[in-house]
Amino acid sequence: QARANKPKKKHKANCKRHSLYVDFSDVGWNDWIVAPPGYHAFYCQGECPFPLADHLNSTNHAIVQTLVNSVNSNIPKACCVPTDLSPISLLYLDEYERVILKNYQDMVVEGCGCR
Amino acid sequence: GCAGLLPEIGRRKNSPHLSQDALDAFELRLLTMFGLKQRPSPSKSALVPQYMLDLFTTYSANSAEQKHHKAKSTVGRSADRSASRANTVRSFHHDESTEELTSHHSGKTTQRFLFNLSSIPGEEFVTSAELRIYREQVMTNSSGNSSAGYHRINIHEIIKPALPFKEPITRLLDTRLVQHGLSKWESFDVSPAVLRWTMEAHANHGFVVEVVHPGDAEGDYKSHVRVSRSLHDSTESWPQMRPLLVTFSHDGKGHVLHSREKR
């Protein structure tokens, strides 16, 4: 019971992908971007704890960095970053009112990992 | 407005409002990322061709399909193949003030079109171009003449514009025989001309679209291929029927739009 009354240690979530929807009407860009109305960009956030589990999609270097951090906190932990990105297509009107369809790379986070 | 981009949960509480300068800089950074110098401010009447909307739908569906495919396949694409394809599609309407009806006699309609392609950035590599022309169904009584209802459409590039009392010097780019029982867009390959104008800096004198009508063509038959505005067009119909030049190019950045060859 005493243990239960202790203030809970705040658990930090592990590195993962979080939802982030960018709505073009929110930024007033829907007057020149014809389609899509917005897009799911996502972002990466969370801890890269020692030891790094497989599902955290790390590299050998990230494992080494995390190991060193566990004995020397001056060395930062591996960072939670996008590891896989995909493009989106935008249909928009340019300054001459000409219609352009363009593919922009690395706009959507598909996967996150500790790097 | 730019503050709307920042996710609600990520916004720092009690942070002072961003100054207008900071918001402008934020927007400029995004526009630069999109390859634009300034924020476009199109008029309400700006028209989006249905073809471009259809292309967007096709490409978006194709991208989604590729995501699944990418997860299954680890085979990389060669750089050469990527370079030969496009990641940008631009559409152009011709300048109606320069439109020129070269001739319109019983057997043939010839019209000149000039498309201003100066908005294509110099660093962009045009891979191909197509000229799309709409033809509208003509209802006919069947006749015994086997050639009835056929029109030949010839697309020429103007190499040297016409001098007084002289015909322009042209070269044939594409040709097609069509029958007027159907409403349909026809797409003609005009890549050689557009590549000459954009990549080799040759003067753009435009195209000549020549429609050769059936021998006995009269009245409605002549307006089957929609190369010009009609007195009877409603204000909405002509903008969606007028000839459309579409260029496919690569800006040297990023991935290609992949469904080109499927179409």
Interface residues (C-beta under 8 A of the other chain):
Chain A: L20 V22 D23 D26 V27 G28 W29 D31 W32 V34 A35 P36 Y43 S86 P87 I88 S89 L90 L91 Y92 L93 D94 E95 Y96 E97 R98 V99 I100 L101 K102 N103 Y104 Q105 D106 E110
Chain B: G1 C2 G4 L5 P7 E27 M33 F34 G35 L36 K37 Q38 R39 P40 S41 P42 S43 A46 V48 P49 M52 L53 L55 F56 Y59 S60 S63 K67 N87 T88 V89 R90 S91 F92 S119 D251 K253 G254 H255 V256 L257
